[in-house]
Amino acid sequence: MISVVIPAYDERERIPATLERLREYLDTAGEPYEVIVADDGSTDGTVEYVRATTETWPQLSLVALERNQGKGAAVRAGMLRARGEHRLFSDADLSTPIEELPRLRARLGDACHVAIASRAVPGATIDVHQPGRREMMGRTYNRLVQLIVLPGLHDTQCGFKVFTAEAAVACFEPLRTRGFGFDAEALLRARRKGWEIAEVPVRWSHREASRVSALRDSGMVLLDLIRLRFMRH
């Protein structure tokens, strides 16, 4: 079974189209599946909409945090609730199309327990670029990730990653980073287990209404990286 975890924070406007697209794809994919919306304390009706949708979609479930804790906290809750042998978490905007999923899953096996979508390796296609300032911020952050904690990975922040069930538990159960830097911690934990991380080129398009603020979040993610550099457990 495949589990798809969608972290959400005030996503009432775009979650209906996202869930509709996921259902269209997964209903015809030929295997059992579940979709888990992991809500991070939304106050705009996201929880109510998803809860109502579960009544007509048995494979859909909701994990609702009582208060806003950060994307990492939401993804952690969803990945630990999931039951699939493979567990994907995907941004709610589907900037990486769900059709890219088989390419990532094909890389799992043997020593490879994690496959991540990448916009920065040969073969990737960016249909719509981010605004210049945000794209520069992302490139700078990824260089810092390579320098400080994860040498060899070129794009740790693309919000589309697949873990085996074993890796999902090992990487997310002890997860400490609750904000946007959680990806780096999860991948670092996978690497410390000796597992291969496959970086897979994907098609990607920027969507508006990002929850990342360059001014608000850049300092925090830098502190997270420094903390991860010296993380022992």
N, C-alpha and C positions, 0 to 999 in steps of 0.2 A: 504494500500500500504506500502511496505517496501522500505526504502531509504538506499543505501549503499554509504558511503562517503569514498573515498580513498585519503588521503593526499599524495602528491608526490613532491619530489625535486630531479631533475636530475635522473629520473627513466626510461629513454628511453630504456635501455636494458631489463628491466624485466617487464615494464608495459604491453607489448603486451600479454605475457603469463598470467598475472594476469587478464586482462580484458577478455581474452578468457575463462579462467576458470570460472569467475563470470557469463559470459553470458551463458555458458553451464548449470550452476547450476540454475540460476534464470529463464531462459526460460522454465525450466521444473518444477518449484516450485509450479505453480498453482495459482499465485496471481500477481496483478500488481506490478511493481517495477520500480525504477530508480537507476542509478549508476551515482554518481557525482565525478569526479576527481577534487580535490582541489589542484591546483598547486601553489607551494610556490616560484615562481620566477625562475623556471628552465631555464637553458641556453643550454641544451644538445639536444633539439628537442622533449622533452616530450610533450610540449604544441601542437606543430605542429602535432605530431602523434595522440594525443587524439582528436584534432579538426577534423582531417581527418576521424577518426573512427566514430565520431558522424554522419557522412553523411550516414553511412550504419547501424547504430544502434540507433533507435529513443529514446531508454530509457537511452542513455548515454549523459551526458552533462559535460561541463567544467567550472570551476571557476578558473580564473587565476589571482593571485596577481601580481601586476606590479613589485614588488621587493621581495627578500627573507626576510621574516619577522619572520619565525619560525614555527614549526609544529603546535603549538597551534593556531596561526593565520589562518593557512590553514584549520585545522579541524573546527574552528569556522565558517569560511566563508561557508564551505560545509554544516555544520549542520543547519545553518540558511537559506541557499538556499533550503534545502530539504523540501519535502512536505509530506513525509510518516507519518503514524500514529506511526510507529516504525522507528528509525533512528540509523543505525549501522555506526560506523567508524572503519575501519580496516586498518592495516598497508599494504603498497603496496606489501610487500613480501609474504603475506598470510601465515605467520608463524603459525597463528591459521587458520586452514582450514575453508572455508566458510560453510562446512557441519556442523560445530558446532553451527551455527546460531539458529536453532530451539530450542536447549537446553537453550539458553539464553532467547529467546523470551517467552518460556514457563513459565518463572519465573515472567514475567511482569503481573501486575494486582493488584487491590486493592491498598495497600499502596506502592507497589514496582514499582517504575518508572525507575529504572536503573538496568541493569544486566551486570556484567563485567566478562570477561574470566579470569581465574586464573590458574597459574602454581604451586601454593603453598598450595592448599587445597587437602584433601584426594580425590582420584579419578582422579587427573590430571595425564597426561602421557606426558613425555618429550622424544620425539623420538631422537632428536639431541640436546645436551646441548650446551650452549654458552661456549666460551673459559673461563678458570678458573677465570681470572682477571675480565672479564665482569660479570660473574655470581656472583662473590663476591661483585662487585660494586652494582649490582641490589638488592641483599639481604640486603646490608647495607642501601641502599636508602629506601627500603620498611620498614625496622625497624625504620628509622627516621620518615617516614610518619606516622607509627602507633604511635610513641611516641609523635610527635608534633601536628599532625592535624587530623588523621583518625584512632583512635584506633579500632581494630577489623577487619580491612581489611588487608589481607595478601599479596596481589599482585595488586597494583594500576597501574602498568606500562605496563601490557600486552595490546598490541595495538588492542583490539577487544572488543568494548563496545556498548551496545544498550541502547538507551534512548527513552522514549515515546516522542511524539511531544511536550507535555507540558514541560517535563523536559529538552528537548533539548533547547528550547527557554529560559527557566529560568536559565539554567546553562551556556549557551554559549553566550547569548546576552551581559551579563555584564562581560564576561571573560577578565581578565587583563593579565594573564600569556601567553606570546606568544611563549615561548620555550618549552622544553621537560617536564617541570613541570606542564603543563596545566592540565593533568589528575587529579592531586590532587586537584586543584582549582575547577574543574567541579564537582568532587565527593563531595567536602566539601560543595559546594552550594546546591547540592541535599540533603545532610544530614541536612543542616540547614533548608531546607523546610519541614523536618520531614518525608521524603520519605525513604523507605527501599532500600538498595542497595544489590542485590543478587550477591554473589561471586560464580561463577559456574566453576567447574573443566573442563578443556578442554585438547585436544591433541594439542601439540605444538612442533615445530621444529625450531631450530636456523637457520637463513639464513645469508649468508655473506653480506657484503656491508652495514653494519649498519651505520646510520648517527650520532650515539651518540659517543662522544669522552670522555673517562674517565677523561683526564686531562683538556680538554676545558670546559666540561659541569658540572662537579661535583660541582664546587664552585657556579655556577649560580643556580643550582637546590636547593642547600642548602639555598641560600639566598631567593629563592622563597618560600621555606617551612617556613622560619622564618617570611616572610612577610604574608603568609597565616595564620600563627598562630594568628596574630593580625588583620586580615582582618575583618572589620565590615560590609561592604556592598558588 
